[in-house]
Amino acid sequence: SLIGNLMLTWFARNAIESETRRAIILGLCVYDAIGFVVTLIAQIAGVLGPLGWFAMAIYLFFAIGFGYFLLPQKKVA
């Protein structure tokens, strides 16, 4: 799935502001938020080792990052 995300974001990197770009950002934000929650549950349950915290931090970082880009941006006059 990470390779799929890489390809999606690479090919859409120069996309103009549109509903399609916003849908891609929303999808990736939801994906990373779900990944964070699942990894957190697995880490707390003891399924993952110490590197599980690192995976969880990566999911959280990207969820917050994509969430930031979903916020309305101020237009520069």
Secondary structure in CASP SS format (residue, H / E / C, confidence):
PFRMAT SS
TARGET T0000
AUTHOR 0000-0000-0000
METHOD secondary structure of the structure
MODEL  1
S C 1.00
L H 1.00
I H 1.00
G H 1.00
N H 1.00
L H 1.00
M H 1.00
L H 1.00
T H 1.00
W H 1.00
F H 1.00
A C 1.00
R C 1.00
N C 1.00
A C 1.00
I C 1.00
E C 1.00
S C 1.00
E H 1.00
T H 1.00
R H 1.00
R H 1.00
A H 1.00
I H 1.00
I H 1.00
L H 1.00
G H 1.00
L H 1.00
C H 1.00
V H 1.00
Y H 1.00
D H 1.00
A H 1.00
I H 1.00
G H 1.00
F H 1.00
V H 1.00
V H 1.00
T H 1.00
L H 1.00
I H 1.00
A H 1.00
Q H 1.00
I H 1.00
A C 1.00
G C 1.00
V C 1.00
L C 1.00
G C 1.00
P C 1.00
L C 1.00
G H 1.00
W H 1.00
F H 1.00
A H 1.00
M H 1.00
A H 1.00
I H 1.00
Y H 1.00
L H 1.00
F H 1.00
F H 1.00
A H 1.00
I H 1.00
G H 1.00
F H 1.00
G H 1.00
Y H 1.00
F H 1.00
L H 1.00
L C 1.00
P C 1.00
Q C 1.00
K C 1.00
K C 1.00
V C 1.00
A C 1.00
END
